[in-house]
Amino acid sequence: MESYLHSFHYLLLYHLEEKMQLEPKDLYEKLEFDKILVLLENLCLGELGQEQVQNMTIETQILLIEKKLREVSEYKLTFENNDPFPITAYFTISKDLRMLEVVDYVLPEEGLKRINIILRFVQLMFVFFNEPRKEIYPTLYNIVKDISFDEYLAKAIEQVIDEKGNIRPDASPELLKIRKGIISKQKELEQVFRKLIYDYRNKGWLTDNVESFRNGRRVLSVPAEHKRKIRGIIHDESTTGRTAFIEPEAVIDINNDIFDFQTDEKREIYRILKDLSTTLRPYVPLFKKYQNLIAIFDVIQAKARLANQMNAEMPRLKNKPFMGIQMGRHPLLYLKNKKVGKETVPFDLQLFGDNRIVVLSGPNAGGKSILMKSVGLIQVMMQAGLLIPVDEISEMGIFEKIFADIGDQQSLEDDLSTYSSRLKNAKVFMEHATDKTLILIDEFGSGTDPKIGGSIAEAVLKDLNEKKVFGVITTHYSNLKMYAFKAPNIINGSMLFDNENLAPTYQFKAGRPGSSYAFEIAKKSGLPANILKYAKKRTGKNEKAVDELLVDLQREKKELEESLENAKSREKNLEKLIKNYNDLHKDLEYRRKKLKLEVKEAALQETARDNKQLEKIVREIREEQNLEKAKQMAIEARREREQLNTEVSDLREDLYLKPVAKNLQKGELKVGDFVKMKSGGSTGKIESLSKNKAIITMGMLKMTVPIRDLQHAHEPLEVKSKSIKTDTLDNSANFKDKIDIRGLRMEEALKIVEDFVDQALISSANHLRIVHGKGNGTLRKIVKMKLKEYDSIARIYHPEPQAGGDGVTLVEFG
């Protein structure tokens, strides 16, 4: 299964690489991403990691990108926590594994040593991921989670190979016996040799060097004039012939015995290595997984170390094209300036609303091209799974195509001039661009007559805008600045310039075009005044007027947009006030009519009581035989009662029946709506409607209520149990005392922390753990501020560095 997933992973990478379209083909070099890859290669600890860096792909699937970014972010956290991951320099074992796959091949000691080193690394990795670290580094743990480490393999190799990569003396009983024999004979040889040296030296038969080794044998160094005096075998002579190297006769048999032992030793070692190779051969696929695992972690650690150098962070991701860079810096420029202690000016490039394209203008050497390249390089790095030098609150989208037209692309081979190559690029861009394309164009429209080039560039920009691309385009042409002002979804941007000192500030300003400041820069460069005067006369006033007009128009447009936004906001507030007023008016009218109805009903009841008194009086009159008077009084009483009944009925209809009919007609009350009694009380849900009545469910109860007595209500909080006691117990059982708010906005984080602490209080929790990360400390501060609002909290503190340090806040209740 693991092998299948591994194959599927690389199949997916191949598919994604095909899907991501890059134009031109040397886009990596244009954006200098190739230099980032070189930096990564130099930070890798082994060849396999370097190979993976060389074959790195730009992903387009947000889940895969997020996974890679979290891996690097968590590895970076090991540096911050002073919790080093167990990986150092390693050797590739691919060749050893290929040879081991050959049946009956005997892997030499060096190959087994390299495999053993890989096994030791993997073993340490598995030891690293204990229970606390599984929670601190969950994404890294997922890499090894589905792979098991076989202790048997390490033990099998370590029984044969020691830590230095040599065959252990006790690798087998036979080998141990042989080596003991060798040691015994070597001791015997030493004793005999020492005795011979003592005797022959006293006789003056030896040179100053006394002894040496020839042909693997220990020999005496004897002057030529004495070589006939010592019995033995002459193995060699010096080049001058003055010294003979003789193996004394007394040690020949001992040396022969040692030689026989050494031959047996080699034969036994071969047998041991052959058995071990046979044992390991079925595990070659597992060794490949282990090696790939180390390569994966090698690339991750290289990315994390580079992120540390760049002060890089993981941005928030959006599963759509989007640009929301905050405090961005060109990665390579930042590293270069960092070495010499120079500050790199950050930039914010956030496109709000429907804006998608920035037309960037300003003076030469003001930073336009650097900013444009920064956007492209940061985007490519992020989609390749590298952390980027931006603030962690930045929001980055996903693009499926990245096109760039940067630098001089003149080609002698293709017979293309600079402008021809630009037109060729524009044609490719327009043919293949979609709403998921990022386009970067430097000095748009340049290379030909400014008027014609500007017009063609405007037409291309119009076509790209209609295709809904995202992009950053630099230019000096006024017609493009004007088009950006008029066209929807495009905004002007500029690199600010210090007019007093005539120096660029490298600061980006969205919403206004920039001037080229050509005359000012030319003056500072020392061009003669008469040259500048002539140039200004030839240029005329119109060129400068266009720039100034654009700035004024852009400012007025921004003010108008802000006024419109304020008007919309006020209109919304007014609508809310009107609605509140209408609701209050309806409520007061209802109460007034209900009060009037209650008065009439009370009068009707009073009339009923009066009628009883009247009947008594009528009986008395009848007894007095005054029938005409009795009849008149009865008619008046009946008329008064009928009038009251009519008024009560009219009021009931006006108060209840008409609103019900109106509600039903409008469809205001329907099955599934949440309602409550107009007189107050709990909220229920409408199960069914029939004529003027509704069946309402309130918790475990069902009741039938007249529609006239109901009004709309908000959905109540979910109640999962029959009583407060069981609900609390259930919440306590399910309550988790840890949350992770990394990557959330401030408002979201505050709301989640508040709900989390409230639930903890309900569940009678004693301890809480809030993971917010370190970053610039913003989340840590707002969490602490929110926690101080609770009197029941006894202690707020951070754990030890190895448990998260300042990136985690712990809470204890009193």
LOVEX-190534 format. One record per residue (C-alpha): z, y, x. Coordinates in steps of 0.1 Angstrom, whole numbers, plus 5000, padded with zeros to 4 digits. Layout:
N
ZYX ...
END
This chain:
814
500050005000 500950245028 497650165046 495850245013 497650575009 496950655046 493250595041 493150785008 494851085026 492051105051 489451045025 490951345006 490851555037 487251475043 486451565007 488251895009 486551975042 483251935025 484352144995 485552435016 482452635024 482552865055 479853105064 478653155090 479252825108 481053005137 483553165112 486453025133 485253225163 484553535142 488053545128 489553415161 491053115144 489752905174 492353095195 495053005171 494052635174 494152665212 497752805210 498652505188 497052255212 499152395240 502252355220 501551985212 503451725231 500751465233 497051395230 497151265194 498651585182 496051785201 493251575185 494651645150 494752015157 491152005169 490151835136 492352065114 490852135080 491252435056 492652295023 491852414988 494452214968 497552414962 499852114962 498551994996 498852345010 502352394997 503452055011 502152145046 503752485045 507052345034 506952085062 506552355088 509152585071 511752295071 510952215108 511452585116 514752555098 515852285124 515552565151 517652805130 520252535123 520352425160 519552085147 516851955171 514351695158 514051395182 510551435196 509451495232 506351435253 504751095245 501750885256 498950755233 498950375228 495650355211 494050175240 496949945244 496749855207 493049785209 493649545237 496549385220 494349305190 492349075212 493548725208 495348585239 495248915257 498348975278 499549335276 500849445310 504249595316 502949955315 501449905281 504649745267 506550035282 504450295263 504750095230 508550085236 508650465241 506850515207 509250265190 512250455205 510950785191 510350645157 513850485157 515450825165 513450985137 514850745112 518350795125 517851175122 517351155085 520851085074 522051175039 522851545045 519551595063 517551435035 518651715013 518251995039 514751875049 513351695018 509651755026 509951625062 511951325049 509051245025 506851185055 508850885066 510450785033 507850515025 507650375060 510250125072 511450075108 511449715121 514449675144 513149335154 510249485173 512349715194 514749425202 511849195211 510549435236 513949545250 514849185257 511849185281 511449545293 514249765305 514550145300 512550215332 509649985320 510449695343 510849335335 514449255329 515948995353 517248795323 514048815303 514248425303 516648165317 513948045341 513148395354 516948455359 517148125379 514048225400 515348565408 518748425418 516848195442 514948485456 518148685462 519848385479 516848335502 516648705510 520348705520 519748405542 516648575557 518748885564 521448685582 518948495604 516848805611 519949015621 520948745645 517548725661 517249095664 520649105681 519648835706 516148975714 517349335717 519949235743 517149065762 514949375760 512149195741 511849435712 510449785708 512450085695 511250015659 512649665661 511049535629 508249585603 506349425575 502949265578 501049055552 504149065530 506248905557 509149055577 508249055614 509649165647 508049455667 507549305702 506049465733 502849285744 504349165777 507148975759 505148825730 504848485748 508648465750 509248455713 508048145693 506448225660 503348355642 501648675654 500548855622 499149175637 498949395668 498949775672 495749955677 496550005714 497349645718 500749725733 502849595703 502649255686 504149185652 505648835652 507248635624 509948435643 509748055639 513348055626 512448245594 509048095586 510447835563 512748085546 509848325541 507748035527 510547955502 510648325492 506948325488 507048015466 509848175445 507748495441 504748295430 506948115404 508248455393 504748595387 503848285367 507048315346 506548685340 502948625328 504248355304 506948595291 504448875286 501948645269 504648525245 505748885238 502048995232 501548705208 504748815190 503649185187 500049125178 500549095140 502349425141 499449635155 498849805121 502549905119 502350035155 499350245145 501450395116 504250475140 501850645164 500250845136 503750935124 504551085158 501251265158 502051425124 505451545135 503851665168 501451895149 504352015126 506552105155 503752285172 503152485140 506852565137 507152675173 504052905169 505653035136 508753125156 506753315181 504853505154 507953555132 505953385105 507053295070 505953095040 504553315013 504553254975 501453064964 499253124934 496852864922 494053114919 492253374941 494753644949 495653894976 499254024978 500054065015 503254255023 504254355058 501254165072 500354165109 497354035129 498753715144 497153745178 497654115181 501354065173 501753805201 499854035225 502054335217 505154125217 504654035254 504554395264 507254515240 504754715219 505154745181 502554605158 502054825127 502254615096 500154665065 500454595027 497354485009 498154414973 495454424947 496954484912 495454444878 491754344879 491054494913 489354244937 487554424964 488754694989 486154925005 487855035037 486855345055 488355565082 487755665118 486455435145 489155255165 491455325136 492154965128 489654895099 488154585116 491554455127 492954485092 489854305077 490054025103 493854005097 493253935060 490653665069 492753505097 495953505076 494153345047 492553065069 495853005086 497752975053 495152735038 495352525070 499052485065 500352735091 503152985083 501753345086 503153675099 503953835065 507053905045 508253595025 507753784992 504053814998 501853634973 498753444985 496053284964 493652994971 489953044979 487352774980 484752975000 485253215028 482253425040 482253675069 479753915084 481454045116 480154165149 476654165164 474753855153 471453925170 469653605178 466753575203 466253205194 465753285157 463953615164 466553805144 467654165150 471254265142 470154415108 467954115100 470853875106 473054095083 470454075056 470253695061 474053675057 473953885026 471353655010 473553355017 476553525003 474853624971 473353274966 476653094971 479353334961 481653254931 484853394916 486753174942 485153334972 486653564998 484153795015 484753995047 482054235059 482354475089 480454805090 478654725057 475054855056 474854955093 472054855117 469255055101 468455395085 471755505069 470155615036 468255295031 470955075046 473555235024 471455184993 470854815000 474554765008 475454924975 473054684956 474554384975 478054504967 477154544930 475854184929 478954044946 481254244923 479454094893 480053744908 483853844908 484353774944 487453904964 486854094996 487554345023 484654555034 484554825060 482055115060 481355475069 478855535042 479755785015 477655624988 479655304991 482955504989 481555674958 480455344943 483855194949 485355494930 483055444900 482755064898 485454854881 487454604901 486754784934 489155024951 488855254981 491155215010 491555405043 493255385077 495355705081 494655945109 496956195126 495056525123 497256715146 497256475175 493756335166 495055985170 494955685147 498155565131 496855215122 498455255088 496655135057 496555335025 495155194993 493555404966 491755674987 488755675010 489055785046 487056025067 485355915100 486756225118 483656205140 483656575150 487356575157 487156265179 484056395196 485856725204 488856535218 486456325239 485256635256 481856695241 480657055247 481257305219 477557395216 476657025210 479256995183 478057325167 474557205166 475556865151 477657035124 474757265115 472356965112 474856765091 475457045067 478357095043 477456825019 478756535040 482256675043 482256785007 481556434995 484556295014 486856575001 485456534965 486156154967 489756224978 490256464950 488656234924 490655944936 493856144933 492956264898 491955914888 495255774900 497156054882 495155984850 495855604853 499555674858 499555914827 497755644807 500255384818 503155614808 501555684775 501155314768 504755264778 505855544754 503655394727 505355054731 508755214729 507755414698 506555094682 509854934689 511755234674 509555234643 510054864639 513854904643 513755194618 511854984593 514154694597 517254914592 515555084562 514854744546 518354634553 519854944538 517554924508 518554564503 522254644505 521854944481 520054724455 522554444459 525454684454 523754824423 523254464410 526854384416 527954694396 525654594367 526854234368 530354354367 529454584338 527854284320 531054074325 533054374312 530754384282 531354014276 535054084276 534554384252 532554164229 535453934224 537554234215 534754354192 534654014175 538354044168 537854394153 534854264132 537053984118 539654244109 536954464092 535654164073 539054094061 539054454048 535654384031 533954664051 530854454059 528454744065 530654884093 531054544109 527354484109 526654824125 529154764153 527754414160 524154554163 525354824188 527254574209 524254344210 521854624219 524254734248 524454384261 520754324260 520154654279 522554534306 520854194308 517554364312 518754594340 520454304358 517254094355 515054384368 517454434397 517454064406 513654044405 513354364426 515954234451 515053864453 511953754436 509554024447 510353994484 510153614481 506653634466 505653884492 506953674521 505153364507 502053564502 502153694538 503153354551 506253514567 508453204560 506952874568 508152524577 509652514612 510852884611 514352964621 516253154593 519753254583 521453374551 521153744545 524853754539 525253614575 526353284589 524753014610 521052974619 519052684605 515452554605 513152524575 512352164568 510352214536 509452484510 509152434472 508652724448 511552964454 513752724473 513852604509 515552294525 517352414556 518752194585 521852334602 522952094629 523851774611 523851934577 520951984552 521152224523 518952374496 518952754496 517053014474 514353184495 515553514483 518853464503 516953394536 515753604565 514053534598 516353454628 515953384666 515953014677 519652914684 520852764716 520352384716 523452184707 523151824718 526451684704 528651694674 531551894688 532352134715 534351864733 531651614736 529051874744 531151994773 531751644785 528051574784 527251894803 529851814829 528451464834 524851604838 525751924858 524551934894 526452154917 523452264938 520452494932 517652604954 516352964948 514153004979 510853174971 512053324938 511753694929 515053894929 515153914891 514453534887 517053444913 519753664896 519153504862 519153154876 522353214896 524053364865 523153074843 524152824870 527652974875 528153004837 527252634833 529652554862 532452724844 531752534812 531652214832 534852284851 533052244884 535152304916 532452364942 528952504941 526052514967 523352774965 520452744989 518553074993 517153065028 517653325056 514553535056 515553905057 518853835039 517853995006 518553684985 521853615003 523053974995 522153964958 523753614954 526953744969 526854054947 526353844916 529153604925 531653884930 531353964892 533353644885 537153664887 537453284886 535753244920 538353204947 536153184978 532553264988 531453155023 528652995044 528752645059 528352555096 524952625112 524052255111 524652245074 522552545066 524452845080 523553185065 520753015044 523352855021 526253005001 529152784991 531452874962 534952754954 536652814920 540352904918 
END
